[in-house]
Amino acid sequence: MLGLPRKTLLAIEAVLDIAYHAGGGTVQSGDITARQGIPRRSLEPILQQLTRAGILTGVRGPKGGYRLARERRRIALGEIIRLVVGEEDTEGSDGELGTRVVVPLWEELTVELMSRLDGISLEDLCERARAAGIHSETAEILDFTI
């Protein structure tokens, strides 16, 4: 199985943590590091990159932290991955089989994968977290009866 690069996985976990635990408020980076076991020195640059890209919004002050810049259903997993991975040029091959067969196949598969990831929103991931029985910090706040 192909794995996710560590930085990509950390970015997804951080944004999902914020989506799942913020409710209407913010989530501090220290809370993310405690819940996800992400080293703070690794997390901060990722959070800044996500903020610059308009996925997160940073809030200053004593009750500050991070929150989503848009609704959970409007942020796709593919968007987060593209941001972190970037449009890097993969190592190519000089051989004819590599350049004419392997690289085009890999590019085709990448397009298919990214298309699928674009169809998965943070809302979808939050639903998976709920179904997995993961406790949300805001469950008590958002649980009300009409």
ROVEXVEX-935918 format. One record per residue (C-alpha): x, y, z; residue in one letter; residue number from 1. Coordinates in steps of 0.02 Angstrom, whole numbers. Each point is the difference from the previous one (the first is absolute). Layout:
<u:X | v:Y | w:Z | residu:A | num:NUM>
...
% end
This chain:
<u:0 | v:0 | w:0 | residu:M | num:1>
<u:62 | v:173 | w:-41 | residu:L | num:2>
<u:14 | v:113 | w:150 | residu:G | num:3>
<u:-34 | v:183 | w:23 | residu:L | num:4>
<u:149 | v:115 | w:24 | residu:P | num:5>
<u:11 | v:47 | w:185 | residu:R | num:6>
<u:-28 | v:186 | w:-30 | residu:K | num:7>
<u:-157 | v:-38 | w:-101 | residu:T | num:8>
<u:-68 | v:-114 | w:136 | residu:L | num:9>
<u:36 | v:131 | w:134 | residu:L | num:10>
<u:-91 | v:134 | w:-101 | residu:A | num:11>
<u:-153 | v:-111 | w:-24 | residu:I | num:12>
<u:-2 | v:-48 | w:185 | residu:E | num:13>
<u:17 | v:182 | w:55 | residu:A | num:14>
<u:-139 | v:65 | w:-112 | residu:V | num:15>
<u:-113 | v:-146 | w:45 | residu:L | num:16>
<u:35 | v:28 | w:186 | residu:D | num:17>
<u:-53 | v:182 | w:-19 | residu:I | num:18>
<u:-154 | v:-48 | w:-101 | residu:A | num:19>
<u:-50 | v:-133 | w:126 | residu:Y | num:20>
<u:37 | v:92 | w:162 | residu:H | num:21>
<u:-24 | v:186 | w:-32 | residu:A | num:22>
<u:-189 | v:12 | w:-10 | residu:G | num:23>
<u:-28 | v:186 | w:-13 | residu:G | num:24>
<u:162 | v:45 | w:88 | residu:G | num:25>
<u:184 | v:-22 | w:-27 | residu:T | num:26>
<u:124 | v:-139 | w:34 | residu:V | num:27>
<u:171 | v:40 | w:70 | residu:Q | num:28>
<u:151 | v:-85 | w:-75 | residu:S | num:29>
<u:45 | v:-70 | w:171 | residu:G | num:30>
<u:-166 | v:-93 | w:4 | residu:D | num:31>
<u:35 | v:-75 | w:-171 | residu:I | num:32>
<u:174 | v:-57 | w:53 | residu:T | num:33>
<u:-72 | v:-79 | w:157 | residu:A | num:34>
<u:-141 | v:-92 | w:-89 | residu:R | num:35>
<u:95 | v:-53 | w:-156 | residu:Q | num:36>
<u:176 | v:-20 | w:67 | residu:G | num:37>
<u:68 | v:119 | w:-130 | residu:I | num:38>
<u:161 | v:90 | w:53 | residu:P | num:39>
<u:-32 | v:187 | w:15 | residu:R | num:40>
<u:154 | v:43 | w:-104 | residu:R | num:41>
<u:-73 | v:-104 | w:-143 | residu:S | num:42>
<u:-177 | v:65 | w:20 | residu:L | num:43>
<u:25 | v:189 | w:4 | residu:E | num:44>
<u:73 | v:19 | w:-177 | residu:P | num:45>
<u:-141 | v:-109 | w:-68 | residu:I | num:46>
<u:-133 | v:105 | w:88 | residu:L | num:47>
<u:78 | v:158 | w:-70 | residu:Q | num:48>
<u:2 | v:-72 | w:-176 | residu:Q | num:49>
<u:-183 | v:-52 | w:17 | residu:L | num:50>
<u:-44 | v:174 | w:63 | residu:T | num:51>
<u:89 | v:87 | w:-144 | residu:R | num:52>
<u:-94 | v:-112 | w:-122 | residu:A | num:53>
<u:-169 | v:48 | w:73 | residu:G | num:54>
<u:-43 | v:-170 | w:71 | residu:I | num:55>
<u:20 | v:58 | w:180 | residu:L | num:56>
<u:-20 | v:167 | w:87 | residu:T | num:57>
<u:115 | v:48 | w:143 | residu:G | num:58>
<u:-75 | v:92 | w:147 | residu:V | num:59>
<u:113 | v:96 | w:119 | residu:R | num:60>
<u:-26 | v:30 | w:184 | residu:G | num:61>
<u:-28 | v:-101 | w:158 | residu:P | num:62>
<u:-142 | v:-100 | w:-77 | residu:K | num:63>
<u:88 | v:-6 | w:-167 | residu:G | num:64>
<u:48 | v:-147 | w:-105 | residu:G | num:65>
<u:-54 | v:-65 | w:-168 | residu:Y | num:66>
<u:-167 | v:-31 | w:-83 | residu:R | num:67>
<u:-55 | v:-49 | w:-173 | residu:L | num:68>
<u:-8 | v:142 | w:-125 | residu:A | num:69>
<u:-149 | v:-82 | w:-86 | residu:R | num:70>
<u:-133 | v:-127 | w:41 | residu:E | num:71>
<u:59 | v:-179 | w:23 | residu:R | num:72>
<u:-99 | v:-58 | w:-150 | residu:R | num:73>
<u:90 | v:128 | w:-110 | residu:R | num:74>
<u:177 | v:-59 | w:37 | residu:I | num:75>
<u:54 | v:-153 | w:-98 | residu:A | num:76>
<u:136 | v:-120 | w:51 | residu:L | num:77>
<u:79 | v:23 | w:-172 | residu:G | num:78>
<u:20 | v:186 | w:32 | residu:E | num:79>
<u:99 | v:-31 | w:159 | residu:I | num:80>
<u:110 | v:-130 | w:-83 | residu:I | num:81>
<u:37 | v:111 | w:-152 | residu:R | num:82>
<u:49 | v:142 | w:116 | residu:L | num:83>
<u:123 | v:-102 | w:101 | residu:V | num:84>
<u:71 | v:-104 | w:-140 | residu:V | num:85>
<u:-4 | v:141 | w:-126 | residu:G | num:86>
<u:19 | v:-23 | w:-184 | residu:E | num:87>
<u:169 | v:-84 | w:18 | residu:E | num:88>
<u:78 | v:-77 | w:-151 | residu:D | num:89>
<u:28 | v:-182 | w:41 | residu:T | num:90>
<u:165 | v:-82 | w:-35 | residu:E | num:91>
<u:-6 | v:-55 | w:-179 | residu:G | num:92>
<u:87 | v:-135 | w:-95 | residu:S | num:93>
<u:116 | v:20 | w:-147 | residu:D | num:94>
<u:-45 | v:-171 | w:-67 | residu:G | num:95>
<u:-128 | v:-25 | w:-135 | residu:E | num:96>
<u:-108 | v:-119 | w:106 | residu:L | num:97>
<u:-1 | v:124 | w:142 | residu:G | num:98>
<u:-41 | v:154 | w:-102 | residu:T | num:99>
<u:-125 | v:-80 | w:-117 | residu:R | num:100>
<u:-84 | v:-130 | w:110 | residu:V | num:101>
<u:31 | v:15 | w:187 | residu:V | num:102>
<u:-7 | v:190 | w:21 | residu:V | num:103>
<u:-159 | v:21 | w:-106 | residu:P | num:104>
<u:-84 | v:-142 | w:98 | residu:L | num:105>
<u:51 | v:80 | w:166 | residu:W | num:106>
<u:-68 | v:169 | w:-58 | residu:E | num:107>
<u:-164 | v:-81 | w:-52 | residu:E | num:108>
<u:-17 | v:-87 | w:169 | residu:L | num:109>
<u:40 | v:162 | w:91 | residu:T | num:110>
<u:-138 | v:92 | w:-95 | residu:V | num:111>
<u:-124 | v:-138 | w:46 | residu:E | num:112>
<u:54 | v:2 | w:183 | residu:L | num:113>
<u:-8 | v:189 | w:15 | residu:M | num:114>
<u:-172 | v:0 | w:-80 | residu:S | num:115>
<u:-60 | v:-122 | w:132 | residu:R | num:116>
<u:82 | v:102 | w:139 | residu:L | num:117>
<u:-85 | v:157 | w:-67 | residu:D | num:118>
<u:-165 | v:-88 | w:33 | residu:G | num:119>
<u:38 | v:-28 | w:184 | residu:I | num:120>
<u:-36 | v:149 | w:113 | residu:S | num:121>
<u:49 | v:35 | w:179 | residu:L | num:122>
<u:-184 | v:-28 | w:41 | residu:E | num:123>
<u:17 | v:-177 | w:-69 | residu:D | num:124>
<u:153 | v:-30 | w:108 | residu:L | num:125>
<u:-90 | v:69 | w:154 | residu:C | num:126>
<u:-142 | v:-122 | w:-32 | residu:E | num:127>
<u:127 | v:-141 | w:-9 | residu:R | num:128>
<u:75 | v:58 | w:165 | residu:A | num:129>
<u:-172 | v:0 | w:82 | residu:R | num:130>
<u:-37 | v:-173 | w:-71 | residu:A | num:131>
<u:167 | v:-61 | w:69 | residu:A | num:132>
<u:-54 | v:60 | w:173 | residu:G | num:133>
<u:131 | v:137 | w:17 | residu:I | num:134>
<u:-50 | v:123 | w:134 | residu:H | num:135>
<u:-19 | v:181 | w:-55 | residu:S | num:136>
<u:46 | v:141 | w:120 | residu:E | num:137>
<u:-153 | v:96 | w:-60 | residu:T | num:138>
<u:-126 | v:-142 | w:10 | residu:A | num:139>
<u:-69 | v:66 | w:164 | residu:E | num:140>
<u:-11 | v:178 | w:-65 | residu:I | num:141>
<u:-85 | v:-45 | w:-163 | residu:L | num:142>
<u:-119 | v:-130 | w:74 | residu:D | num:143>
<u:-168 | v:82 | w:28 | residu:F | num:144>
<u:-182 | v:-46 | w:-13 | residu:T | num:145>
<u:-135 | v:97 | w:-91 | residu:I | num:146>
% end
